Amino acid sequence: MNQWLKEHELWIIIIILLTGLFIRGGLIFSVTEPIDRDAKEYFDIAQNLVAGHGFSIDGLQPTARRAPGYPAALACIIAIFGSNPQMLYVFQALINVLTIFLVFLPLKYNNVKSPQRLFIILLFILSTSFIYINVLYAEILTMFFVALILFLSVHPALRSRRWLQSLLTGIAIGALIYLRPTFLYLPIFILVCAVIMKIVKRRFQIQKYLMIAGIALLTLAPWTLRNYIAFRQFIPLVSAGGGELWGANFEIADRVVWNSVSNIQKYEDQRTANHALQNQMISEYRLKYNLDNPEKLNRFLSQQGKTIILAHPFRYTLLSFNRLMIFWFSPPIGSATLKSISPILFVTILLIKYSLTILAVFGFWNLARRDLAGSFIWLALIVYLTLLHSATHSIQRYFLPVIPLVYFSLGYYLDSLKCKFGETRG
């Protein structure tokens, strides 16, 4: 059976990927989902770019409210195929298939056996073919670039050409920052982790990570220069840092901070109520403290966020742990639909998701022990996103960029488990 799968693997992979594309395509043309503020702003910016109105939401004033990468990608598709949203959804479906293929190749490079890697790809296609079909979120494209970083870190030819690997990895991390502002401080985090590793292990080669971080930051130069000209601010995003810190931790001030991970709706409802109150208070702060530009508001809210945290350290710790659990163990997207179909089905899928995630964590551990240098970049990325979203905010879709790494590590762990089991029987 194993030999047959190995001989026909290419055709099986093609069939699996086409099946996922068919499922996603069918949902694109048969299901309508409401467009929220994030998706609408991405779409508006993309249309304004194509129409020659610059990077703006309203077509009049330039903005740095959104990172430029995703709107620019949408603008390219609109320029070629028109502004029909369904064409954009098809583009995302193709990106999703490419992401899955980029996870398959590293599994092959690491000699994960054919049955295990086919099983992982099947799981991957089934879990992502139903995610954010008819919405415009940057996470789908972000998943692709995370998978690309994984691919670059394990490709045999690139491992022997470290300068090229570092160059391409730095550019890929720069692309992540252009897609999502949450990655803005990732190069600095990589440098800090590399310095710590150098202190602990003197033979650890830090030059590679200096180059990667430097190239990642250098890729931001065009956007940074544009924002300095438009807003007199070097930070690539007008609202980066302060507002997010305050908004995410506002809920710990005299409010409930613990909701079950399995009841994500309670957490979302609480965040929605807090968001409305935050907007009201921001308006009051602007008038009361004469915060007439985004930079002043940002600094003020950053200080307010720190004040809240220091005033409620226990609640903040509790909330951070809850966010960590939500980040890693949120129920499957569409959990309300699953519950309405069958509570038993919902619990079964939830337990499967928990089990697979835990096994993937074991896979991370095994990979780090076997080849820390080869997996250092994407392990740092996982730790960075986990800490960031535990300390600030976490909703279900923020976990999506980690999914390619989770499935790769899951495949690696299942293969090593199979090998150990075979050795024991032998």
Buried (B, 14 or more C-beta within 10 A) or exposed (E): EEEEBBEEBEEBBEEBBEBBBEBBBEBBEEEEEEBEEBBEBBBBBBBBBBEEBBBBBEEEEBBBBBBBBBBBBBBBBBEEEEBEBEBBBBBBBEBBBBBBBBBBBBBBBBEBBBBBBBBBBBBBBEBBBBBBBBBBBBBBBBBBBBBBBBBBBBBEEBBEEEEEBBBBBBBBBBBBBBBBBBBBBBBEBBBBBBBEBBEEEEEBBEEBBBBBBBBBBBBBEEBBEBBEEBBEBEBBBBBBBBBBBBBBBBBBBEBEBEBEBBEBEEBBEBBEEBEEEBEEBBEEBBEEEEBEEBBBBBEBBBEBBBEBBEEBEEBBEBBBEBBBBBBBBBBBBBBEEBBEEEEEEBBEBBEEBBEBBBBBBBBBEBBBEEEEBBBBBBBBBBEBBBBBBBBBBBBBBBBBBBBBBBBBBBBBBBBBBBBEEEEEEE
